[in-house]
Amino acid sequence: MRIWDEKMETLSGPGLEGLQLGRLRATLERIRDAEAPYRSRMEEAGLAPSDVKGMEDLERLPFSAKQDFKENYPLGMLAVPPDEVVRFHASSGTTGSRTLVAYTAGDLDTWAELVARFATAAGAVPSDVAQISFTYGLFTGGFGLHYGLERIGAAVVPASGGNTDLQLSLISELKSTVLVGTPTYALHLLEEGTYRGFDFKGSTLRLGLFGAEPWSDGIRSRLEEGMGISATDNYGLSEVVGPGVSGECELKEGMHISEDHFIAEVVDPSTGDTLPDGEQGELVLTTLTREAVPVVRFRTGDLTVLDHRACECGRKNARMSKVLGRADDMLIIRGINVYPSQVEKTLLEIEGIEPHYFIVVDRNRELDTLEVWVEVSSEVYSDDTRDIERFARQVEARLKAALNVRALVSLKEPGTLERAVGKSRRILDRRE
């Protein structure tokens, strides 16, 4: 298995901590000198960059969050002169509020290196033809993967999002070997292509680089079996850099974090207390090399688990699990915490269920209700009405056992739920 930057991806122990500490201090000094908003937060806490004498002092630093970008929109987060900015990206994220992020030329170079790392870890090579099905524009996904894959020497096909017929013809005509996009769109492409008679397993596709939204191993299995590819996950967010914070290697046992560029913590979403390896919590990231918009202890809202053990692939940087959901996506139904990831995992363990579902939460006479709309295979849907009702009750029983709360299941005919080209939205909360 190839490693893009062997020195940094195998760095650990005192060597890594020393590098991180030096870069953390430099980041805090950059923020102080630029009078960026985080400076006042440190001053309120009675802290200066010189007070960070070891990595154990990290927990003394205040958190930052998406709200900081909103309050300082559009350019109040800059830590460099405006004339050093060479590109802007923006994201609505998963909660609908837009953030604007700036990049220097150095930031873009770093970004390409970070993507080259996880693409190489996943198995991409210079001879690959990479078809990017992310939408190009203010969203970071398309451009991030584009320049990172070019960095390793791959040929890039900037197909952008949507247009299934074009996507399929490009795979055939250009012999694309790598597919890039959201897992939701890859599922849509698989479904539509199969309907059109496209032979995915007979095509040149061999690798999928999927990200931008949480997805389960059940979705991975559907994509790998249907397309005949190795489907890998990667992670990033616009406020930090975009895709490139971490990515899976070919072993798929967690996403390797580029720890020379980011410090990763997991905290209790309610208390902010740091959690040990193996415990699920909210991912907190500190950038160490970001020039235009550095962030310190940024609360991502994404739920994950950290693992600092070395991987058999040879990399020694910490790994994070696939994102298990978002802290702000947690639904409280009659006092029970419910995450969409739990619903998806349970559904995809049931034969006859298709990987398309929608969660509807409502309130009836002050009582919360949970309903799950889910597509089933044509074989299930064509059965006798009584059999369909019996199947729905079986699905409800599986969900009740997993969630500890009753969910009414509504089975839908194949192809009836809306497909997403970009990030999928699977929750409608009507209680507000």
N, C-alpha and C positions, 0 to 999 in steps of 0.2 A: 504493500500500500504506500502510495507516494505521499510525501509531506511537502507542502509548498515552502514554508519557512521553518526548517528543522530546528534552528537555534532557538527561536522564540516559542514554537509550539511544544517544545520539550523542556522548556525552562520551568523550574519549580523550586520550592524551598527558599532558602535565604537569598539566592540570586534573583528570583522573581520578586520577592518582597522588597528587596533593595531597589529594584527598578521601579516598582509600583510606588514606593514611598517618594522617590525623587520626582517622579512624574506628577504625583498627587500634589506635592508642594508647589511645583512649577505651575500647575493648573490653578491652585488657590491664589498664587501671586498674580497670575494673568487676570483673574477675576478682580482682585483687589486693585490692580493698577488701572484697569479699564473702568472701574467703578460700576461693574455689572451688578444687577439686582441682588445676586447672592451675597455680595459683599456686606450689605446692610444686615442680612440675616445672620451672618457670622458675627458682626459687631454686636448685634442684640444678644447673642449667646456669649459675648465676652471672649471671642476667639480670634486669633490672628494666624496666618499661615505658619509662622514659626512655632506655634503651639502644637503642631502635628509633628511629633518626634518619632513616632512609630506607628505601625499599622493598627495597633490597639487603640489609637486615638481616633480612628475613623468614626467610631460610634458616637463620638462627642459632637460631630459635625451635624448641623440641621439637615432635615430632608428638603428636597425640592420636588415639584410636581408639575403636571400639565397646566395647572392653574397659573403658574408663573409665566408661561408663554402667553396665555390669554390676557393676563393683566398687563403684560408688556408688549402686546401686539402693536405694530408689526415687527419693529427692529430693536426693541428695548433690551433684548437678551444678548446683543452683540458684545463681544469682548475684543474686537479688532476694529480698526477704522473702516468705515463703510466702503472705501475704495479698494480694500483688500478682498471684498466679497466678489466671487466670480459666478456663483449660481445660487438660486433659491429653490427650495422644494416646500410643499405644504401637504398636510394630511388632515383629513377629517377624522381619522382614527376610527374606533369602533363605537364611540359615544356621540359622534356628530359635530363636535366643536373643532374648528379649524386651528391648526398651529402652523406657523411659518418658520422655516429653519434655513439659515444661511451657511454657505460653504466657502472656504478659501481654496486656493489651488492646492495647498498642502492637504486640506481635508479630503479633496477629491482623490488625490493620490493615495492617501491612507485607505479610503473607502474601497478603491479598486483592489488594493492588497488584501483587505479583509475578505472580500468576496472571493478572490482567487484562492484564499486559504480554504474556505468551506467548500467551494466547488471542487477543488483538488481532493479534499478529504472524502467527499461523496463519490469520487471516482471519475471526475471530468479530466480529460486529457487534451493536449494541443490539437489533436486530429479531429476533435468533435465538431459537429455542426449543432449549435445551440439555438433552438427556436424559442424566443421570448414572447409569451402570451400574456404578460402583464400589460396593463394599459400604460402607455407612455404619456408623460405630462408632469404635473406637480407631484404626483404620487412617486415615492422613491423607488419602488420595486423595479420598474423597467430599466431605468438608467443605472441603478446600482448593479444589477446582474449583467447588464450590457457591458460596462467597462471592466468589470471584474473578470468576465469570461474572455473578453478580448485580451486582458492582461496575461492569461495563461496560454494564449495563442489559439484559442478556439475561434471558429468562424461563427458570427452572430447573425441570426435572422430576426430582425426587429418586427415581428408579426403584429405586435400589440394585442389588445384584448378583443374577444368576440370574433364574428365572421367564421363560423365553423367550416364552411366549404373551403375558404382560403387556407385555414389552418391545416386541413387534411391534405389539400393539394401541395402545400409547401413541404409537408413531411415527405410526401411521395417524390416530388420533383427535386428537392434539394437534399434528400437523404438525411434528414435531421436525425440526430442521435440523442440529443438532450432536449427535454421539454421543460420550460420554466413557466411557472404561473401559480395561481392559488390552487389548492387541492380541490376546491369546489368547482372551479372551471375545468380542471382536468377530468373530474367525474362527468361533467356535462359533455365535454368533448368525447369521452369514451362512450357515453350513452348515444349521442347523436351520430358518432362515427360508426358504431356498431349497427345502428338502424339503417345507415346508408350502405352497409356492407363493407366498410373499411376494415382491412385485416391488420389490426394493431400488432399482433404477435408476429406477423410476417413482415412488418415494417422494419426500418433501421433503428427505431427508437430503442434505447437501452437504459436510459437514466432520466429520472425526474427530479428537479430541484424545486420543491414546493414550499411555500411559506405565506406570510401575511395574515394568517388566521389560524386559530387552534384547530387541530384535526387529530383524530384518534388512530390507533393502530388498525382498527376495523376499516377505516377509509384507506389506509395504506395497503391492506390486503386486497381490497377491491381494485385499486389501481394497479398493483403489481400483477395480480392474476389476470385482469382484463387487458392490460397493455403489454404485458411481458417485459416489464422494466423493473429497475430498482428505484423505489420511491423514497426520497430522503427529505428531511425537514431542515429548515434553517430559520433563524430568528433575528429580528431587528426591529427598530421603531424609529420614526422620523426624528423625534426629539433627541435621540442619541447619535444616530448616524444614518439609519436605514438598514436594509438587510446587510448583515455582516458581523453582528455581535457574536453569533455562534452558529454552528451547523453540525449536522451528523457526519460521522465518517462512515465507511462502508459497513462497519459492524452494527451501526444503528443502536447503540447502547447509551444514548444521551448526546446532546449537542455540545461540542467543544467550544468553550468561551475563549476569545482572544484576550487573555489576562494581561498581556503587556499593553493593551489599549483600554481595558475596562476592569474595574473592580466590581465584582458581583456579590451581592448579599441577598439573603432571603429573610424577611421579617414577618412577624405576626401582623396581618392587615389591620387588626383592631388596636393593638398596643404599640406597634412599631418596634417591639423587642426583636433582636436578632435571633434567628433560629439555627440550630445545628444542621449539619448534613443529614439528609434523609427525611426531614420534616417539611411538609408542604406549607408554603407561604407566598408572600408577594415579593417579586423580584425587584431589587433596588440596584441601580447601576450608577457608577461614577466614571466619567470619561477621563482618560489620562493623556490623550494626544489631540483632542479636539481643539481647534484654534478659534473658529468663528463663534461657536456657541457651546462652550463647555458646560457640563452639568455635574453637580455633586449630589450624591445620594438621591438620585431621581427615582421616585416611586412610579414604576411602570404600570401598576395595576394588574400585571399578569401573574398568574399563579404557577409555581413550579417547585422543583426540588433540586438541591445542589448535591454534587458528588465530586469530592476532591481526589478520589483514587485515580491512579494512572490507568489509561486505557490500553488494551492489548494491541491497539494499532500503533503504539509507540508515543502517542501524544500524552503529555503530562499536565496540561492545563485542566482546570476544573470543567465539569460537564453540568449542564442543566437538563432536566427532563423536558419532554415535549410540554408545551404550555397546556395546562390543565383547564384553563378558562380564565376569566377575569374576575377580580375581586368585586367590580361594580356590576358584573353579570349575575352575581349570586341572587337567587330568588328566595325569599322567605315566604313559604307557604304554610300557613297555620303553625308558625313557630319552627318549621323545619327548613334547614338550609338546603337548597337544591341548585346544583350547577348544571348547565346545558351539557357539559362533558359527560356527566353521569348518565344523562338521558341517551346521548349518542352511543356511548359504550354499551349500554344495555340493549338498545334497539339492534345494533349491528351484530349482536351475538345470537339473534333470532333468525333462523332460516326463513326466507320468504320476504324479509324486510329489505327495502331499497334504501340507499344512503341519502335520502331526501326527507327532511322532517321540519316541522315548525312548532314552536311552543307558544301557546296562548294562555295568559294568566288574566283572570277576571275576578270580580267580586260580586257575589250574589247574597243579598241580605246580610251584609257584614261578614260573610264567610268567603275566604279565598278559594278559587277554583283553578285547577290546572288541567289543561287539555293539550294533547299531543296529536298533531296531524302527521301522518306518516304514509309514505307511498309503499305499496307492496308489489311483489312481482305479478306479472300477468297471470301466472298459474293460480296464485292465491285469489286474485281479484275475480277470476272467471269461475270460481267455485260456487256452489250453492249458497244462497244468501245466509242460510243457517250456519254453514261452515265458516263464512266470513265473520259473522257475529261471534262465533265460538273462538275464532282466531284472535279477534280484537280483545276478547275477555282474557285470553291467555297472555297477550302482550301487556294488558293492564296489570295482571298478576305479577309479571316479571318486573315491571316498573315499580309496583308497590313494594316488592321485596327489596329492590335496590335503593329506592328513594325514601322509603318509610312514610310515604304520603300517597294518597290515591290520585291517579291521573286518568282522566277519561280519554280513551284512544279513539281517534277517527281515522279509519283506513281510507286511503285515497288511491285512485286509479293511477297506474304508471304514467308519468309525464305531466301530471296536473299541477304540482307545486312549482312555484316560480324558481327558475335557475338564475344564479348570480354569475356575472362575468368577473366582477371584482370580489371584494370581501363579502362573504355571505352574512346575512342578518337573519337569525333564526328565532328571535324572541319578540312577541308582541305583548306588552304589559298594559292592560286596559284599566288598571286600578287607579292610575293617576288622573 
